[in-house]
Amino acid sequence: MNFFISDVFAASGTTIQKNYYSLIIMLITFSIIIYFMILRPQQQRINEHKKLVDSISKGDEIITNSGLVGLVTKITKIGYITIALNETTEVIIKSDFISSILPKGTIKKL
């Protein structure tokens, strides 16, 4: 609706002084809202997942994002983990795809 007001001032010949402070305050407010609602929680989730991956040791029972449940048999320094799904099957996965560490004895209860 502001475009109608500009036409009226243009017809009368007066000049308009625009206040850009309200625009700057609005941009800063939206930036703060986006930071606290989107960016900061995502950073906290990333830090929690990094702590989870760093705490994994040989013999832990884990579940991956794809739903594989297994026992950690080997951890490499470049970010890969070998998990044993059963006595004969081992799978190598990227450590980023670990969802959580399960309590001891979970695999035997399944």
C-alpha positions, 0 to 999 in steps of 0.5 A: 500500500505504500506505493499509493502514498508515494504517488500522492507525494509525487503529485504534490511536489514535496520530498520524502525523507526516508528513515532507514533506521527501522530497516536496519533494526528489523534486519538485526532483529531477524538475524538474531532470531534466525541465529537462536532458532536455527543456527545455534541448535544445529551447532549444539547437535553437531557438537553432541554427535561429535562427542558421541563419535569420539566416545565410541570404543571397541566392543560398544554396541551401536545403531546406525542411521540406516538401522544396522545394529552391531558390535564395534570391532575396529576403529580407524583414525580416518573416520571409519568403523568396522561393525560386526552384525553377526558372527560372520558379517562385518560392515565398514561404515563412516563414523558420521552415520552412527546414530547412538550407542546402545546399552551392553547386551542389547544385541543378544536381547534382539 
